[in-house]
């Protein structure tokens, strides 16, 4: 196993050399106010058998989990996905089913995942350009508030019972803001990355980072801070690097690299809120509110073309009408502050109830409109810029109360800007790819993320990046009485359908019989007239 630990400090909390001490055996840090990314890389021989049995059938497998709690995403870790568990899969052989994948995902993450098999539960992402797109062949999502199952799995499968350090590192995952798991068949290595925007204790990072005698082959540590970049498409970081038990001193460093993901400038940092205005009913409207003063275009290169987008991840019980959103009607688009529907994938059946939908849900990429005028912070900007997206709820199973509560993750909102020709984005040591929405753009596209801010929004439960909607359903009691009620409704429905069918046949029979009788009488009258003549 190899570990890479990176601390990123902001300009408001400069690094003090007295906060670190490198010894022969460890790196000691004290009260370090910084964001942290930790990455561990495992070889095949270090993985449980049930895990590599699944991985060897995958060309690529990328798992992204993001917390429902808001967090500060600093450069170079500024990219975002909607809250929950995202799985992106490209199998080696498309004609061989991966029967073990869903059971393994349920074991590692949650038994409640709506995952039967990749063939029936995963969706196929939209491909906007066969030439430039770099998306996986299928994807899956589920709302997952906690990674407690993953922690238990790591403790049982990767840690010895007596290894307190390994057990504690596994527990630290519970406080992570996001966790990435990546595998590809070329490297034959599994990488697990976690990001913490701040220390869980709130008073900075204080710990002793060691290289264990057994386990880690290499432990690299970076104490870095963001620096002003020379070029708009680049990020620059500087600070100190060290390899534990190999270096005697912290080595100063300063380097820059082109990056696809950028934060917006600190002074103009944009935020947004999400809500479902009441009453929601069965046709709720998702509203994204952005302060007008925060909607200035990003500091991209002068010749770049930028557009504001939002990417929605919708569970199976809520969906968008792709025919409605793909309209070119200028009045409809202007009334919702939309430009166009750029991509849609997943379950978009307009009639199916949720209990017959086999796949997890759907994704939408929308280009949204922006104001013609961008007021400054000192100006009275008036109301927020509201983007509204009409959605529809599927029929859900009955409940005793006549209502069910469903959760909808917040979408991500970002600027997408073109980069200069020849810009290479593959040299970023902190690059984060396979987010679902990034593969829908060209490889040289630059993204500027807006920050979700539930603390100032009209949310059902403040402090979460998930909205809850109360859905009216058929009231029905639980237990045997409820089952009897369901059978009564079912038999009654069948009886009404049969009665209606019989009634229609009876009416048709009367028409046919009356037509046949009348025709016979008229034929007989004509024959009698001919005889009389």
C-alpha positions in Angstrom: 0.0 0.0 0.0 1.1 3.5 -0.8 -0.2 6.6 1.0 -0.3 10.2 -0.2 -1.4 12.9 2.3 -1.9 16.5 1.1 -2.7 19.4 3.3 -3.9 22.6 1.5 -3.9 25.8 3.5 -5.7 29.0 2.5 -4.1 32.4 2.2 -5.8 33.5 5.4 -4.0 30.7 7.4 -0.3 30.7 6.2 1.9 27.8 7.1 4.2 28.2 10.1 7.3 25.9 10.0 6.9 25.4 13.8 3.7 23.5 13.2 5.6 20.5 11.7 8.6 18.4 12.6 10.1 15.7 10.5 12.0 12.9 12.4 13.6 9.7 11.3 10.4 7.7 11.9 7.5 10.2 11.5 6.2 13.6 10.6 4.6 15.5 13.5 2.1 18.3 12.8 0.3 20.5 15.3 -2.8 22.6 15.0 -2.6 22.8 11.2 -5.6 24.7 9.9 -6.0 23.1 6.4 -8.1 21.0 4.1 -6.8 17.4 3.8 -6.8 14.8 1.0 -5.5 11.3 1.8 -5.0 8.7 -0.9 -4.2 5.0 -0.4 -3.3 2.7 -3.3 -3.6 -1.0 -3.1 -2.3 -3.8 -5.3 -4.3 -6.9 -6.3 -2.5 -9.1 -3.7 -3.6 -6.7 -0.9 -7.3 -6.9 -1.7 -9.9 -9.4 -0.4 -10.7 -12.2 -2.8 -14.4 -11.3 -3.2 -13.3 -7.8 -4.2 -10.7 -8.6 -6.9 -13.0 -11.3 -8.3 -15.3 -8.5 -9.3 -12.6 -6.0 -10.3 -11.0 -8.4 -12.7 -14.2 -8.2 -14.8 -14.1 -4.4 -14.9 -12.2 -2.3 -17.4 -12.9 0.7 -15.2 -14.9 1.1 -11.9 -15.2 4.5 -10.3 -17.2 5.2 -7.1 -17.9 8.7 -5.8 -19.6 9.4 -2.5 -20.4 12.9 -1.3 -21.8 13.9 2.1 -25.2 15.5 2.5 -23.6 18.2 4.7 -22.2 21.3 3.0 -18.4 21.7 3.0 -15.8 24.1 1.6 -14.2 22.7 -1.6 -10.8 24.4 -2.0 -8.4 24.3 -5.0 -7.3 21.9 -6.3 -10.1 19.9 -4.8 -13.0 22.1 -6.0 -15.0 19.6 -8.1 -18.4 18.4 -6.8 -21.0 15.7 -7.3 -24.5 15.5 -5.9 -24.8 14.0 -2.4 -25.0 10.2 -2.2 -23.3 7.2 -3.8 -22.3 7.3 -7.5 -21.0 4.2 -9.3 -19.5 4.4 -12.9 -18.8 1.1 -14.6 -17.2 0.0 -17.8 -17.0 -3.8 -18.0 -14.3 -5.7 -19.9 -16.8 -7.9 -21.8 -20.3 -6.4 -22.5 -21.7 -9.9 -23.2 -20.8 -11.3 -19.7 -23.0 -10.2 -16.8 -21.4 -8.9 -13.6 -23.6 -10.9 -11.3 -21.4 -10.3 -8.2 -21.2 -6.5 -8.5 -24.6 -5.5 -6.9 -24.3 -8.0 -4.0 -20.8 -6.7 -3.3 -22.0 -3.0 -3.4 -24.8 -3.9 -1.0 -22.4 -5.6 1.3 -19.9 -2.7 1.3 -22.3 0.3 1.4 -25.9 -0.6 2.2 -28.3 -3.5 1.7 -31.0 -0.9 0.8 -29.4 -0.1 -2.6 -31.8 -0.4 -5.5 -29.3 -2.6 -7.3 -30.1 -6.0 -8.7 -27.5 -6.2 -11.5 -25.7 -3.7 -13.7 -27.8 -4.9 -16.7 -31.2 -4.1 -15.0 -30.4 -1.4 -12.4 -27.7 0.8 -14.0 -28.4 3.5 -16.6 -26.5 4.3 -19.8 -25.2 7.9 -19.7 -25.8 10.3 -22.6 -22.9 10.7 -25.1 -22.9 14.2 -26.7 -19.8 13.6 -28.8 -18.4 10.2 -29.8 -15.1 11.9 -30.5 -14.6 13.8 -27.2 -16.8 12.1 -24.6 -15.1 10.1 -21.9 -18.0 8.7 -19.9 -18.4 5.2 -18.4 -20.7 2.8 -20.2 -23.2 2.7 -17.3 -23.8 4.4 -14.0 -25.7 4.1 -10.7 -26.7 6.4 -7.9 -28.3 6.0 -4.5 -28.8 8.4 -1.6 -26.5 7.2 1.2 -26.2 9.4 4.3 -23.3 7.5 5.9 -20.4 5.3 5.1 -20.7 3.3 8.3 -21.0 0.0 6.3 -17.8 0.8 4.4 -15.9 1.5 7.6 -17.0 -1.9 9.1 -16.0 -3.7 5.9 -12.5 -2.1 5.9 -12.1 -2.9 9.6 -13.0 -6.6 9.1 -11.3 -7.2 5.7 -8.3 -4.9 5.7 -7.3 -4.4 9.3 -6.2 -6.8 11.9 -8.1 -6.7 15.2 -4.9 -5.7 17.1 -4.0 -2.9 14.6 -5.5 0.2 16.4 -4.0 2.6 13.8 -5.7 0.9 10.9 -9.0 0.7 12.8 -8.9 4.4 13.6 -8.0 5.4 10.1 -11.1 3.5 8.9 -13.3 5.3 11.4 -12.0 8.7 10.1 -13.9 8.0 6.8 -17.1 8.8 8.7 -16.1 12.5 8.9 -14.9 12.8 5.3 -16.7 15.2 2.9 -16.3 13.0 0.0 -14.7 9.6 -0.8 -13.5 8.3 -4.2 -12.7 4.7 -5.1 -11.0 4.1 -8.5 -9.9 1.0 -10.4 -8.7 0.5 -14.0 -7.5 -2.7 -15.7 -4.3 -1.0 -16.9 -2.8 -0.2 -13.6 -4.4 -3.2 -11.7 -4.5 -0.9 -8.6 -7.3 0.2 -6.4 -7.1 3.7 -5.1 -9.2 5.1 -2.2 -9.2 8.9 -1.7 -10.9 10.9 1.0 -11.3 14.7 1.4 -11.8 16.7 4.6 -12.4 20.4 4.3 -11.4 20.8 8.0 -10.3 18.8 11.0 -13.2 17.0 12.6 -12.1 18.4 16.0 -12.3 21.9 14.6 -9.0 23.1 16.1 -6.7 22.0 13.2 -4.8 18.7 12.5 -2.6 17.4 15.2 -1.1 14.0 14.6 1.9 11.8 14.1 2.2 10.4 10.5 4.3 7.2 10.5 5.3 4.6 8.0 4.3 1.3 9.5 6.8 -1.6 9.5 4.1 -3.7 8.0 1.8 -2.3 5.4 2.6 1.0 3.8 5.4 0.8 1.2 5.7 4.6 1.0 4.1 7.6 2.8 4.3 10.9 0.9 3.2 14.1 2.7 2.6 17.6 1.2 2.1 20.8 3.2 0.9 23.1 0.5 -1.0 26.4 -0.1 -2.6 27.9 -3.1 -0.6 30.6 -5.0 -1.7 33.1 -7.7 -1.4 31.4 -11.0 0.2 33.0 -14.1 -2.2 31.6 -16.7 -6.0 31.5 -16.3 -6.2 27.8 -17.0 -3.5 26.9 -14.4 -3.4 26.3 -10.7 -0.2 27.0 -8.6 0.7 25.5 -5.2 3.7 25.9 -3.1 5.0 24.6 0.2 6.9 21.6 1.4 7.1 17.8 0.5 8.5 14.9 2.5 8.6 11.1 2.2 8.5 9.7 5.8 11.6 7.7 6.8 13.3 8.6 3.5 13.9 12.4 3.8 15.7 14.2 6.7 14.1 17.6 6.0 11.0 19.0 4.4 11.8 19.9 0.8 10.4 23.3 -0.5 8.4 23.1 -3.7 6.5 25.4 -6.1 4.8 24.1 -9.2 1.8 24.9 -11.5 -0.3 22.8 -13.7 -3.3 23.1 -16.0 -6.5 22.2 -14.3 -10.0 21.5 -15.5 -11.6 22.3 -12.1 -11.3 25.8 -10.7 -12.7 27.7 -7.8 -14.3 31.0 -8.4 -12.4 34.0 -7.0 -12.7 34.4 -3.2 -14.2 37.9 -3.4 -16.8 36.9 -6.0 -17.4 33.4 -4.7 -20.8 32.3 -6.0 -23.3 30.3 -4.0 -26.8 28.9 -4.7 -29.7 27.4 -2.8 -32.3 24.8 -3.8 -35.9 24.5 -2.8 -39.3 23.1 -3.9 -41.9 25.9 -3.5 -45.1 24.8 -1.9 -47.5 23.3 -2.7 -45.5 20.5 -4.4 -48.2 18.0 -5.2 -47.3 15.4 -7.8 -45.7 18.0 -10.1 -43.0 19.8 -8.0 -40.8 22.5 -9.4 -37.1 22.5 -8.4 -35.9 26.1 -7.9 -32.2 27.1 -7.9 -31.7 30.6 -6.5 -28.5 32.5 -7.2 -27.7 36.0 -6.0 -27.4 38.2 -9.1 -24.2 39.8 -7.8 -22.6 36.4 -7.8 -23.4 35.5 -11.4 -20.5 37.3 -13.1 -18.7 35.1 -15.7 -15.7 33.3 -14.3 -12.1 34.5 -14.9 -11.5 32.3 -17.9 -9.1 33.2 -20.8 -10.3 36.2 -22.8 -11.1 34.1 -25.9 -13.0 31.4 -23.9 -16.8 30.9 -24.3 -18.6 30.2 -21.0 -22.1 29.0 -20.2 -23.8 28.2 -16.9 -25.0 24.6 -16.4 -26.8 22.5 -13.8 -26.6 18.7 -13.6 -29.5 16.9 -11.8 -29.3 13.4 -10.3 -32.9 12.3 -9.8 -33.9 9.1 -8.0 -36.5 6.8 -9.7 -39.5 8.3 -7.9 -39.0 11.8 -9.5 -38.3 12.6 -13.1 -38.3 15.3 -15.8 -40.4 15.2 -18.9 -37.7 15.3 -21.6 -40.2 16.3 -24.3 -41.2 19.3 -22.2 -37.7 20.5 -21.5 -36.3 19.9 -25.0 -38.7 22.4 -26.4 -37.5 25.4 -28.4 -40.4 27.6 -27.3 -38.7 30.9 -26.2 -41.6 31.8 -23.9 -41.3 28.6 -21.9 -37.5 28.7 -21.7 -37.5 32.4 -20.6 -40.2 31.8 -18.0 -37.9 29.2 -16.3 -34.6 30.9 -17.1 -33.4 27.9 -19.2 -31.5 27.8 -22.4 -31.8 24.2 -23.4 -31.7 20.6 -22.4 -28.2 19.3 -23.3 -28.4 15.7 -22.2 -30.8 13.3 -20.5 -30.4 9.6 -19.5 -32.0 7.0 -17.4 -35.7 6.4 -16.5 -37.9 8.9 -18.2 -41.0 6.8 -18.7 -43.9 9.2 -18.2 -46.5 6.7 -16.9 -44.7 3.9 -14.9 -45.2 3.9 -11.1 -42.1 3.7 -9.0 -42.5 0.1 -8.0 -42.2 -1.2 -11.6 -39.2 1.0 -12.5 -36.1 -1.3 -12.4 -33.4 1.3 -12.8 -32.2 3.7 -10.1 -33.3 7.0 -11.7 -32.2 9.6 -14.3 -29.7 12.4 -15.0 -30.3 15.8 -16.7 -27.8 18.4 -18.0 -29.3 21.8 -18.6 -27.8 25.0 -19.8 -29.3 27.8 -17.9 -29.8 31.5 -18.7 -28.0 34.3 -17.0 -29.0 38.0 -16.4 -28.1 40.6 -18.9 -26.7 42.8 -16.1 -24.5 41.8 -13.2 -24.7 44.2 -10.3 -21.8 44.6 -7.9 -22.0 43.6 -4.3 -22.6 47.2 -3.2 -25.5 47.6 -5.6 -29.1 46.7 -4.6 -29.4 43.5 -6.6 -33.0 42.9 -5.7 -34.3 39.3 -6.0 -32.2 36.3 -6.6 -31.9 34.9 -10.1 -34.3 31.9 -10.0 -33.9 28.9 -12.3 -37.0 26.7 -12.2 -37.1 23.1 -13.5 -40.6 21.4 -13.7 -40.4 17.8 -12.4 -42.9 15.0 -11.9 -43.4 12.4 -9.1 -44.2 8.8 -9.8 -47.0 7.0 -8.1 -45.6 5.5 -4.9 -46.8 2.5 -2.8 -49.7 3.2 -0.4 -49.1 4.1 3.2 -51.3 4.2 6.4 -51.0 8.0 6.6 -51.7 8.7 2.9 -48.4 10.4 2.5 -44.8 9.4 1.9 -41.6 11.5 2.2 -39.0 11.3 -0.5 -35.5 12.8 -0.7 -34.0 14.6 -3.7 -30.3 15.5 -3.8 -29.2 19.0 -4.7 -27.9 19.4 -8.3 -24.5 20.7 -9.0 -24.2 24.2 -10.7 -21.1 25.2 -12.6 -19.7 27.3 -15.4 -18.2 25.4 -18.4 -15.6 27.3 -20.4 -13.6 26.4 -23.5 -9.8 26.3 -23.1 -7.1 27.3 -25.5 -6.2 24.9 -28.3 -3.2 22.7 -27.3 -3.9 23.0 -23.5 -3.1 19.6 -21.9 -5.2 18.7 -18.9 -3.5 15.4 -18.1 -0.6 16.7 -16.0 -2.7 17.6 -12.9 -1.6 15.4 -10.0 -4.8 16.2 -8.1 -7.2 15.8 -11.1 -10.6 14.3 -10.3 -12.4 12.8 -13.2 -15.4 10.5 -13.8 -17.9 12.7 -12.0 -20.8 11.9 -14.4 -21.2 15.4 -15.8 -17.6 16.2 -16.7 -17.5 13.5 -19.3 -20.3 15.2 -21.3 -17.9 18.0 -22.3 -14.7 18.1 -24.3 -11.3 17.1 -22.6 -10.1 20.7 -22.6 -13.2 22.2 -20.9 -12.6 24.2 -17.7 -15.2 24.1 -14.9 -15.9 26.7 -12.3 -18.0 25.4 -9.4 -20.7 27.3 -7.6 -21.0 26.4 -3.9 -24.2 25.0 -2.5 -25.3 27.0 0.6 -28.3 25.5 2.5 -27.8 27.7 5.5 -29.4 30.7 3.7 -31.9 28.7 1.6 -35.6 27.7 2.2 -34.8 24.1 2.9 -36.8 21.5 4.7 -34.0 20.7 7.0 -31.2 23.3 7.2 -27.7 22.1 6.8 -28.4 19.4 4.3 -27.8 19.3 0.6 -31.0 17.1 0.2 -34.6 18.3 -0.2 -37.5 16.3 1.2 -40.9 16.3 -0.5 -44.2 14.9 1.0 -46.0 12.9 -1.6 -49.7 12.1 -1.5 -50.4 8.3 -1.9 -53.3 6.0 -1.4 -54.0 5.6 2.3 -53.8 1.9 3.4 -53.3 0.2 6.7 -50.4 -2.1 7.5 -50.5 -5.8 8.4 -53.3 -8.3 7.6 -55.9 -5.6 7.5 -53.9 -3.6 5.0 -53.3 -6.7 2.9 -57.0 -7.5 3.0 -57.7 -3.9 1.9 -55.2 -4.2 -0.9 -56.8 -7.4 -2.1 -60.3 -5.8 -2.0 -59.1 -2.9 -4.0 -57.4 -5.3 -6.5 -60.4 -7.5 -6.9 -62.7 -4.4 -7.1 -60.5 -3.0 -9.9 -60.5 -6.3 -11.8 -64.3 -6.5 -11.4 -64.8 -3.0 -12.7 -62.6 -3.7 -15.7 -64.3 -7.0 -16.5 -67.8 -5.4 -16.1 -66.8 -2.6 -18.4 -65.4 -5.0 -21.0 -68.6 -7.1 -20.9 -70.7 -4.0 -21.1 -68.8 -2.8 -24.2 -69.2 -6.3 -25.8 -72.9 -6.3 -25.0 -73.4 -2.9 -26.7 -71.4 -4.0 -29.7 -73.5 -7.1 -29.9 -76.7 -5.2 -29.9 -75.4 -3.0 -32.7 -74.4 -6.0 -34.8 -77.6 -7.8 -34.1 -79.8 -4.9 -34.8 -77.9 -4.2 -38.0 -78.2 -7.8 -39.1 -82.0 -8.0 -38.3 -82.7 -4.8 -40.1 -80.8 -5.9 -43.1 -82.6 -9.2 -43.3 -86.0 -7.5 -43.1 -85.1 -5.0 -45.9 -83.8 -7.9 -48.1 -87.1 -9.8 -47.6 -89.1 -6.8 -48.5 -87.2 -6.3 -51.7 -87.7 -10.0 -52.7 -91.5 -9.7 -52.1 -91.6 -6.5 -54.2 -90.0 -8.3 -57.1 -92.4 -11.3 -56.9 -95.4 -8.9 -57.0 -94.1 -7.3 -60.1 
